[in-house]
């Protein structure tokens, strides 16, 4: 039977595998399954009649053929993106898929509202919002895997442009049943069991900056757990595991119901910006360019996210 023709998806998956040196990591990067990645690579190798990766136990190494294919695959995928953008821009309607990367809070509370408004205006647009921590979203933009990301902190990277689009308020939160006073000092905070976000999180980076302003470090906190999402932190707070700094957006319902309450820390004002991150070297397709324009126009001066419509 004749091997399957080379598909765009084959090349996208090949590029991800080449970059990550792992079928599993490539699957995570592309939000698909490891068997799907393996199947696409087998089909591509069959079509090209060569081995692209040597499987060495749990690790893989690209072959000479893969090293030859990689830059050409990148160029082909970029040409396809430009072709789609050129064709889209010549029509009277805005159409195409918008794949936006986002950290947890903007991905949950900002982008769905912005996406709904944009789709109401341009019904032929479809959205995919990929949620990960701020560092990984910024890395995906830098590696040309995403055109646009929305993150909760600036990540040092000379190749990226960060533009503020909204302001967020962070609060120190505890379980509603916790008998702690409504106000504490920094010294008191350092004694409490503290729930920390994972490395790469925009919230964690903001906490580090806020502590530095008070001449404190993360090492001075009594960290009792490190969790990988705002949702996990919220549930741990409600369960009484400890206190944590979290976006007011993430606990707005719990604050109303009393299952979570806010504690003020003397001398500590906790606010941050959300940023849209792009690569200045990339030419955005027309529909991405228009969506970015709407995000930046909506900010005015950085708006507090409390003023944005709430998502049920």
C-alpha positions in Angstrom: 0.0 0.0 0.0 1.3 3.4 -0.9 2.4 5.5 2.1 0.2 8.4 3.1 1.0 11.8 1.6 2.8 14.3 3.8 0.3 16.4 5.7 0.7 19.7 7.4 -0.1 18.0 10.7 2.8 15.5 10.1 5.2 18.5 9.8 3.8 20.3 12.9 4.2 17.1 15.0 7.7 16.5 13.5 8.8 20.0 14.5 7.4 19.5 18.0 9.2 16.2 18.4 12.5 17.6 17.1 12.4 20.5 19.5 11.4 18.5 22.6 13.4 15.3 21.8 10.4 13.5 23.2 7.1 12.0 21.8 5.4 12.6 25.2 6.5 16.2 25.5 5.5 16.9 21.9 2.1 15.5 22.7 1.8 17.8 25.7 3.0 20.7 23.7 0.4 20.1 21.0 -2.4 19.1 23.4 -2.8 15.7 21.8 -2.0 12.1 22.8 1.3 10.3 22.6 -0.1 7.5 20.3 -1.3 10.2 17.9 2.2 11.6 17.8 3.8 8.2 17.2 1.3 7.4 14.4 2.0 10.7 12.6 5.8 10.1 12.8 5.4 6.5 11.5 3.4 7.8 8.6 5.9 10.5 7.8 8.8 8.1 8.0 7.0 5.7 5.7 6.3 8.4 3.2 9.9 9.6 3.2 11.2 6.0 3.4 13.7 6.9 6.1 14.1 6.9 9.9 13.8 10.4 11.4 14.5 9.6 15.0 16.5 6.8 16.7 14.6 5.4 19.7 17.2 4.9 22.5 15.2 3.5 25.4 13.3 6.5 26.9 15.2 9.1 24.8 15.2 9.8 21.1 17.8 11.4 18.8 17.2 13.0 15.4 18.9 11.4 12.5 20.7 13.1 9.7 17.5 13.1 7.6 15.6 14.8 10.5 18.3 17.5 10.7 17.9 18.1 6.9 14.1 18.1 7.2 13.7 20.4 10.2 14.6 23.8 8.7 12.6 23.1 5.6 9.6 22.0 7.7 9.8 25.3 9.6 9.9 27.2 6.3 6.9 25.2 4.8 4.7 25.8 7.9 5.6 29.5 7.9 4.7 29.8 4.2 1.4 28.1 4.9 0.6 30.6 7.7 1.5 33.5 5.4 -0.6 32.1 2.6 -3.6 31.7 4.9 -3.1 35.3 6.1 -2.8 36.7 2.6 -5.9 34.9 1.4 -7.9 35.9 4.5 -6.9 39.5 4.2 -8.1 39.7 0.5 -11.7 38.8 1.5 -14.4 40.9 2.9 -14.9 38.7 5.9 -12.5 37.9 8.8 -12.1 34.1 9.1 -9.7 31.5 10.4 -8.6 29.9 13.6 -7.1 32.0 16.5 -4.9 29.9 18.8 -4.0 32.0 21.8 -1.8 30.9 24.7 -2.6 32.1 28.2 -1.8 31.7 31.8 -4.6 30.5 34.1 -6.3 33.8 35.2 -6.3 35.7 31.8 -7.2 32.4 30.1 -10.2 32.0 32.3 -11.4 35.5 33.0 -10.2 37.8 30.2 -9.8 35.9 26.9 -13.2 34.2 26.9 -14.9 37.6 27.1 -12.7 39.1 24.4 -13.1 36.0 22.2 -16.9 36.1 22.5 -17.0 39.8 21.5 -14.7 39.2 18.6 -16.6 36.2 17.3 -19.9 38.1 17.6 -18.4 40.6 15.1 -16.6 38.0 13.0 -18.7 34.7 13.1 -16.2 32.8 10.8 -13.5 33.0 13.5 -12.9 30.0 15.7 -10.8 30.1 18.9 -8.5 27.7 20.8 -7.2 28.9 24.1 -4.2 26.9 25.4 -3.6 27.4 29.1 -0.2 26.9 30.7 2.0 28.8 33.1 3.4 32.2 32.0 6.9 31.0 31.3 5.8 28.2 29.1 3.4 30.4 27.1 6.2 33.0 26.6 8.5 30.2 25.5 6.0 29.0 23.0 5.7 32.5 21.5 9.5 32.8 21.4 9.8 29.4 19.7 7.2 30.4 17.1 4.7 27.8 18.3 2.2 30.6 19.1 1.6 34.0 17.6 0.1 35.5 20.7 0.1 34.8 24.4 -1.5 36.5 27.5 0.5 36.1 30.7 0.6 37.4 34.3 4.2 38.5 34.4 7.1 39.6 32.1 9.4 36.8 31.4 13.0 37.9 30.6 13.4 37.3 26.9 15.1 39.7 24.5 13.1 38.3 21.5 9.6 39.1 23.0 7.4 42.2 23.3 5.2 42.5 26.4 2.3 45.0 26.2 0.0 45.5 29.3 -3.7 45.0 28.7 -5.3 44.8 32.1 -4.6 45.1 35.8 -5.2 42.4 38.4 -5.4 42.5 42.2 -3.9 39.8 44.2 -5.0 39.1 47.8 -3.8 37.0 50.7 -6.6 34.4 51.2 -7.4 32.0 53.9 -10.2 29.6 54.7 -13.4 31.3 55.9 -13.2 29.3 59.2 -9.6 30.3 59.9 -9.5 32.5 63.1 -6.7 34.7 61.8 -7.2 38.5 62.2 -8.2 40.5 59.2 -4.8 42.3 59.2 -1.3 40.9 59.8 2.4 42.0 59.4 5.0 40.7 57.1 6.6 38.9 60.1 3.3 37.2 60.8 2.9 36.2 57.1 6.3 34.4 57.2 5.1 32.2 60.1 1.9 31.0 58.4 1.8 27.8 56.3 2.0 29.2 52.8 0.7 27.5 49.6 3.1 28.4 46.7 2.5 28.3 42.9 4.9 26.3 40.7 8.0 27.7 39.1 7.2 29.6 35.9 3.8 30.8 37.3 3.2 34.6 36.8 1.7 34.7 40.3 4.8 33.2 41.8 7.0 35.7 40.0 4.8 38.5 41.2 5.0 37.2 44.8 8.8 37.2 44.5 8.8 40.8 43.3 6.4 41.9 46.1 8.5 40.2 48.7 11.7 41.8 47.4 10.1 45.2 47.8 9.7 44.4 51.5 13.3 43.0 51.7 12.0 39.4 52.0 12.6 36.3 49.9 10.6 33.1 49.2 13.0 31.2 51.5 11.5 33.2 54.4 8.0 31.9 53.8 6.8 28.8 55.5 5.9 26.9 52.3 3.7 23.9 53.1 2.8 23.0 49.5 3.6 23.9 45.9 0.7 23.5 43.5 0.3 23.8 39.7 -2.8 25.9 39.2 -4.9 28.6 40.7 -7.8 26.1 41.0 -5.6 23.8 43.1 -4.5 26.6 45.3 -8.0 27.7 45.9 -9.2 24.3 46.9 -6.2 23.9 49.2 -7.1 27.2 50.9 -10.7 26.2 51.3 -9.6 22.9 52.9 -7.5 24.8 55.5 -4.1 23.7 54.2 -2.7 27.2 54.5 -2.8 30.7 53.2 -1.8 31.9 49.7 -1.6 34.9 47.4 -4.1 34.5 44.6 -6.0 36.6 42.1 -9.2 38.1 43.5 -10.9 36.8 40.3 -10.1 33.2 41.2 -11.9 33.4 44.6 -14.6 36.0 43.9 -17.5 33.5 44.5 -15.8 32.1 47.6 -15.3 35.6 49.0 -19.0 36.2 48.6 -20.1 33.0 50.2 -17.6 33.3 53.0 -15.7 30.0 52.4 -12.6 32.1 51.7 -11.8 35.4 53.3 -9.2 38.1 52.6 -6.4 39.1 55.0 -4.6 42.4 54.6 -0.8 42.5 55.0 0.5 45.7 56.4 2.5 47.7 53.8 1.8 45.3 51.0 -0.2 46.4 48.0 -0.5 43.5 45.6 -1.3 44.5 42.0 0.1 43.3 38.7 -0.4 43.7 35.0 -1.5 41.1 32.5 0.5 41.3 29.3 -0.1 40.3 25.7 3.2 38.8 24.5 4.2 38.6 20.8 7.4 38.2 18.8 8.4 41.5 17.1 10.1 39.4 14.3 6.9 37.7 13.3 4.3 39.0 10.9 0.9 38.3 12.3 -1.9 36.9 10.1 -4.7 39.4 9.5 -7.2 38.0 12.0 -4.5 37.7 14.7 -3.5 41.3 14.0 -7.1 42.5 14.4 -7.6 40.5 17.6 -4.4 42.0 19.1 -5.6 45.4 18.1 -8.9 44.9 20.0 -7.0 43.7 23.1 -4.8 46.7 23.2 -7.6 49.1 22.5 -9.7 47.7 25.3 -7.0 48.4 27.9 -7.2 52.2 27.9 -5.0 52.8 30.9 -4.6 49.4 32.4 -8.1 48.5 33.6 -8.8 46.5 36.7 -10.0 43.1 35.8 -12.8 43.6 38.3 -14.4 45.9 35.8 -14.5 43.2 33.1 -17.6 41.1 32.6 -17.6 38.1 34.8 -17.6 34.6 33.3 -20.2 32.2 34.8 
